[in-house]
């Protein structure tokens, strides 16, 4: 008997779960019909017609109608302040003296399209800039990365950038894998 459960126990468990699921689904449909019937309006009970009484002509009584004041006060609009665009981070003079053009920051391991765009918005466009970062520069950039905070240290961007800025592709691929 133990061998039977060892061999077919998993299938028995799956079958049991399927049966429980079917029972649950089928019982839910019946309840939905019951609820729909409970919600459906019931026809009013019929009362026997009243005996006919001849109307007497009388002057109509009209009550004055008073205007109704609104119950709720109007809802004031919610003021939404726009988020300011990130300002470039001031960095050391060695970083700002970069030749024209941009490097492909996507070659750094751990940098994707969104992070590349964020780095360019912060003024970082070259591997030489990243390779020249000091601890102060790294802390200033890291504070501006939002959801990507901690990535420069964890992914070792400075070390990667040193290899790429020097053009040492073989050394980069040895340490960080194929580009």
Buried (B, 14 or more C-beta within 10 A) or exposed (E): EEEEEEEEEEEEEEEEEEEEEEEEEEEEEEEEEEEEEEEEEEEEEEEEEEEEEEEEEEEEEEEEEEEEEEEEEEEEEEEEEEEEEEEEBEBBEBBEEBEEEEBEBEBBBBBEEEBBEBBEEBBBBBBBBBBBBEEEBBEBBBEBBEEBEEBBEEBBBBBBBBBBBEEEEEEBEEEBEEE
